[in-house]
Amino acid sequence: MNRRQLQAIAIEYGLNDAPVVTARGADESAEQMVAEAKKHGVLIAENPQLLALLRDVPLDEAIPPELYAAVAVVLSWVYWLKGMQPGDEKKGASA
């Protein structure tokens, strides 16, 4: 049986000028990332296309400008679910 590899990528925006890739994992590591995120109330977006685009972004580096629109869609979803407004993250609110 050919099992698909579970993958996860974490991005952080908050006080950064642009979203930054902060973690990446596969299989067991990805499962641990997702479990830890859920434990801390971090929202999880399942988007294989975005995952493929972010996979090559080096850790601790801002995403490239050509990915801003794709990541903005996910961030707008997070803002909406958390009842936040753009700029709230700069005031210390967690996203």
Short mmCIF file of the C-alpha atoms (twelve columns), coordinates in Angstrom:
data_MODEL
# 
_entry.id   MODEL 
# 
loop_
_atom_site.group_PDB 
_atom_site.id 
_atom_site.type_symbol 
_atom_site.label_atom_id 
_atom_site.label_alt_id 
_atom_site.label_comp_id 
_atom_site.label_asym_id 
_atom_site.label_seq_id 
_atom_site.Cartn_x 
_atom_site.Cartn_y 
_atom_site.Cartn_z 
_atom_site.pdbx_PDB_model_num 
ATOM 1  C CA . MET A 1  0.000   0.000  0.000  1 
ATOM 2  C CA . ASN A 2  1.406   3.388  -1.025 1 
ATOM 3  C CA . ARG A 3  0.678   5.831  1.788  1 
ATOM 4  C CA . ARG A 4  0.751   9.545  1.050  1 
ATOM 5  C CA . GLN A 5  3.311   11.445 3.091  1 
ATOM 6  C CA . LEU A 6  1.813   13.898 5.580  1 
ATOM 7  C CA . GLN A 7  3.495   17.302 5.343  1 
ATOM 8  C CA . ALA A 8  3.142   20.503 7.343  1 
ATOM 9  C CA . ILE A 9  4.552   24.005 7.100  1 
ATOM 10 C CA . ALA A 10 4.182   26.706 9.743  1 
ATOM 11 C CA . ILE A 11 4.125   30.383 8.882  1 
ATOM 12 C CA . GLU A 12 4.195   33.336 11.248 1 
ATOM 13 C CA . TYR A 13 3.094   36.846 10.462 1 
ATOM 14 C CA . GLY A 14 2.541   38.801 13.662 1 
ATOM 15 C CA . LEU A 15 5.171   41.519 13.940 1 
ATOM 16 C CA . ASN A 16 7.007   40.539 10.745 1 
ATOM 17 C CA . ASP A 17 6.797   42.685 7.606  1 
ATOM 18 C CA . ALA A 18 5.838   39.575 5.623  1 
ATOM 19 C CA . PRO A 19 4.875   36.027 6.615  1 
ATOM 20 C CA . VAL A 20 7.889   33.877 7.529  1 
ATOM 21 C CA . VAL A 21 8.232   30.095 7.194  1 
ATOM 22 C CA . THR A 22 9.076   29.001 10.744 1 
ATOM 23 C CA . ALA A 23 8.835   25.204 10.613 1 
ATOM 24 C CA . ARG A 24 8.500   22.330 8.205  1 
ATOM 25 C CA . GLY A 25 7.912   18.638 8.784  1 
ATOM 26 C CA . ALA A 26 6.920   15.368 7.162  1 
ATOM 27 C CA . ASP A 27 5.133   12.273 8.479  1 
ATOM 28 C CA . GLU A 28 5.657   11.950 12.245 1 
ATOM 29 C CA . SER A 29 7.193   15.420 12.511 1 
ATOM 30 C CA . ALA A 30 4.219   16.900 10.631 1 
ATOM 31 C CA . GLU A 31 1.799   15.046 12.906 1 
ATOM 32 C CA . GLN A 32 3.596   16.495 15.944 1 
ATOM 33 C CA . MET A 33 3.482   20.007 14.449 1 
ATOM 34 C CA . VAL A 34 -0.257  19.755 13.823 1 
ATOM 35 C CA . ALA A 35 -0.944  18.302 17.284 1 
ATOM 36 C CA . GLU A 36 1.092   21.029 18.996 1 
ATOM 37 C CA . ALA A 37 -0.586  23.742 16.928 1 
ATOM 38 C CA . LYS A 38 -4.047  22.442 17.806 1 
ATOM 39 C CA . LYS A 39 -3.071  22.235 21.484 1 
ATOM 40 C CA . HIS A 40 -2.255  25.960 21.383 1 
ATOM 41 C CA . GLY A 41 -5.336  26.967 19.411 1 
ATOM 42 C CA . VAL A 42 -3.449  27.637 16.186 1 
ATOM 43 C CA . LEU A 43 -5.722  27.343 13.173 1 
ATOM 44 C CA . ILE A 44 -4.793  24.725 10.564 1 
ATOM 45 C CA . ALA A 45 -5.420  25.244 6.846  1 
ATOM 46 C CA . GLU A 46 -5.255  22.157 4.644  1 
ATOM 47 C CA . ASN A 47 -4.138  23.440 1.273  1 
ATOM 48 C CA . PRO A 48 -1.902  21.103 -0.784 1 
ATOM 49 C CA . GLN A 49 -1.319  23.722 -3.481 1 
ATOM 50 C CA . LEU A 50 -0.075  26.310 -0.976 1 
ATOM 51 C CA . LEU A 51 2.025   23.662 0.762  1 
ATOM 52 C CA . ALA A 52 3.712   22.888 -2.571 1 
ATOM 53 C CA . LEU A 53 4.434   26.590 -3.134 1 
ATOM 54 C CA . LEU A 54 5.847   27.119 0.366  1 
ATOM 55 C CA . ARG A 55 7.924   23.920 0.421  1 
ATOM 56 C CA . ASP A 56 10.970  25.564 -1.168 1 
ATOM 57 C CA . VAL A 57 10.971  28.699 0.985  1 
ATOM 58 C CA . PRO A 58 13.958  28.481 3.366  1 
ATOM 59 C CA . LEU A 59 13.231  28.325 7.100  1 
ATOM 60 C CA . ASP A 60 13.184  31.660 8.918  1 
ATOM 61 C CA . GLU A 61 12.840  33.578 5.655  1 
ATOM 62 C CA . ALA A 62 9.945   35.705 4.497  1 
ATOM 63 C CA . ILE A 63 7.799   34.262 1.768  1 
ATOM 64 C CA . PRO A 64 8.542   35.688 -1.684 1 
ATOM 65 C CA . PRO A 65 6.257   38.459 -2.971 1 
ATOM 66 C CA . GLU A 66 4.751   36.147 -5.605 1 
ATOM 67 C CA . LEU A 67 3.184   34.102 -2.759 1 
ATOM 68 C CA . TYR A 68 1.665   37.084 -0.913 1 
ATOM 69 C CA . ALA A 69 -1.783  36.688 -2.504 1 
ATOM 70 C CA . ALA A 70 -1.982  32.950 -1.769 1 
ATOM 71 C CA . VAL A 71 -0.924  33.409 1.856  1 
ATOM 72 C CA . ALA A 72 -3.198  36.449 2.220  1 
ATOM 73 C CA . VAL A 73 -6.192  34.191 1.510  1 
ATOM 74 C CA . VAL A 74 -5.237  31.966 4.452  1 
ATOM 75 C CA . LEU A 75 -4.504  34.952 6.697  1 
ATOM 76 C CA . SER A 76 -7.853  36.557 5.856  1 
ATOM 77 C CA . TRP A 77 -9.545  33.294 6.873  1 
ATOM 78 C CA . VAL A 78 -7.646  33.362 10.186 1 
ATOM 79 C CA . TYR A 79 -8.590  37.015 10.790 1 
ATOM 80 C CA . TRP A 80 -12.251 36.243 10.083 1 
ATOM 81 C CA . LEU A 81 -12.361 33.171 12.335 1 
ATOM 82 C CA . LYS A 82 -10.646 35.014 15.186 1 
ATOM 83 C CA . GLY A 83 -12.702 38.199 14.767 1 
ATOM 84 C CA . MET A 84 -9.560  40.220 14.058 1 
ATOM 85 C CA . GLN A 85 -8.989  43.255 11.870 1 
ATOM 86 C CA . PRO A 86 -5.862  43.869 9.780  1 
ATOM 87 C CA . GLY A 87 -3.267  45.466 12.039 1 
ATOM 88 C CA . ASP A 88 -4.461  43.690 15.206 1 
ATOM 89 C CA . GLU A 89 -1.447  41.379 15.009 1 
ATOM 90 C CA . LYS A 90 0.843   44.417 15.195 1 
ATOM 91 C CA . LYS A 91 -0.805  45.354 18.498 1 
ATOM 92 C CA . GLY A 92 0.223   42.062 20.091 1 
ATOM 93 C CA . ALA A 93 -2.875  39.996 19.255 1 
ATOM 94 C CA . SER A 94 -1.975  36.452 18.209 1 
ATOM 95 C CA . ALA A 95 -2.986  35.188 14.784 1 
# 
